[in-house]
C-alpha cells in the first residue's frame, strides 16, 4: 500500500491533535519607583535602626568575651602552669562579658 492509502485507512475514532493558537500579551510596565519608596503601602519592618545597633553591640560584646577566653598555651608542654589556664580573665571576666552580651541581645529583641 502506498502512504496515502495508509493515511486514509486510519481509524476515524482518534482525532488528530490540532495546533493551539498562542496569544502573547505584553504586560504594562510598572512605574520606575525604587523598592525603598514602594514599601510605604506594606507593613513596616519589625526592627528599627536602633534595635540593630543594640544587636550589633551585643554581638560585639560576645566576640570580645570569647577573645578574652583565648590563649593559655605554655612554653613547655611538659609543664602545667595553673596561672595561665585558670587566670581571672578567663574564668571570671570573659564569662561575665559574654553573658552581658547575651543580655544586650535579649534586650534588643524584646525592646519595642
N, C-alpha and C positions, 0 to 999 in steps of 0.2 A: 504494500500500500504506500501511497505517496504521503508526504507530510500533510497535505491539505485534507486528505481523507481522514487522517488520524485526528486532526484538529476538529473536523466536523463531526466525527463519530464520538466525541467526548460526551459523557452523560450531561444532561442539562440540569441535573439536580444541584450541582455545585456551581454557584455563580462565581464569575471571575472578580477578583478584587478590583475595585475602582480606585482611581487616583483621587486622593482627597485634596481639596484646594486649601492652601495655607494662606492665611491673611496676616500680614505683619503690620502691626500698628505701632507707630513710634510714640513713646511716652513723652509728654511735655517736660521740658527741662524745669527743674525747680530753681528757685531764686538762689543766687550765689551768696548766701549768708554763711558766715563762719559757724562752725559747730558750737563754739562757746556762746555765740549770740542766739543760736537756735534753741538753746537749752532752757530758755525762760518759761516755756509752757509746760515743762516737765517738773517733777518733784525735785527739790533741792538736794544736794549731796548730804549724806549723814554727818560727816565730819567737816569742820571748817579748818581754816588755816592754823588757828591757834591750837587745835587738837593735834594736828600733825606735828607742830613744833614740840608739844609736850611728849608725843610718842617718840620723836627723834631724840629728845633729851633723855628719856627713859632708856632707850636702846643704847645710847652713848654711855650712860652710867653702867649698864650691864656689861658692855665691852670693856670699860675701864676696870671693873671688878674682876673680870676674867684675866685681864692683862696683869693685874696686881697678884693674881694667884700663880702666875707662871714662874718658872725658874726653880732653883733649888738643886741644881746639879753640882756635885762636889768635884774638886780637882782630882782626888784619888778615889777610884771606885771601890777600893778595899776598906775605906774609912767611912763610917756612918756619922754624919755631922747633924745632930738634932737641931742646932740653932739655925741651920739653913732651911731645913724641911719644915720644922714646926715654928716658924717665926710668927710674930704677932701680926705682921702684914698679911700673911697667907691664911692664918687660922681665924683671925678676928676681923680685920679691916675689909678684906676682899668680900667675904660673905655679906657683911653689912651693906657694902656699896651695891652688890648685886641685888639684894632684897629691896633696897631703896629704889633701884631702877625698875624693878618689877612693880613696886608700889606706884611709881610715877606713871608707868604704862597703864596700870589698872585705873588710876585716877583719870588719865586722859581718855580712856574708853568710856567710863561712866559719866564724865563731865558733859553737861549739855547746856 
